[in-house]
Amino acid sequence: MGLISVKSVAITKTPFDMTEKTIILDLEVPLTSMNKVLNQELKLIYRNGQWLAEISIDQIPLQDTPEAACERLSLWLQALSKGVKGKNIKHLRLGGLFKEKRFK
């Protein structure tokens, strides 16, 4: 499987809680077994000194059977799992973004 690529990065502060900040990564996940690339949003939330990763999977195409739907989900999760391992995200240095003055 190919590497996941980051299409864009957005950083926001929560208006009601200035200690919470969010990074949204727009990822492209290659599914080489199906010759497809699916887009996935990965949200990284920094809250009270700790990080939380969230995804919402809603881009998987409809399938004809429950088995096919589960198989497609399995392939998607495997590809996503390989791409979002810490070593593949580390080079983005996302934690350092919040050390800048504008995010304090």
ABEGO torsion letter per residue (X at the ends): XBBBBBABBBBBBBAABAABBBBBBBBBBBBAAAGBBBBBBBBBBBBGGBBBBBBBBAABBBBABAAAAAAAAAAAAAAAAAAABAAAAAAAGAAAAAABAAAX
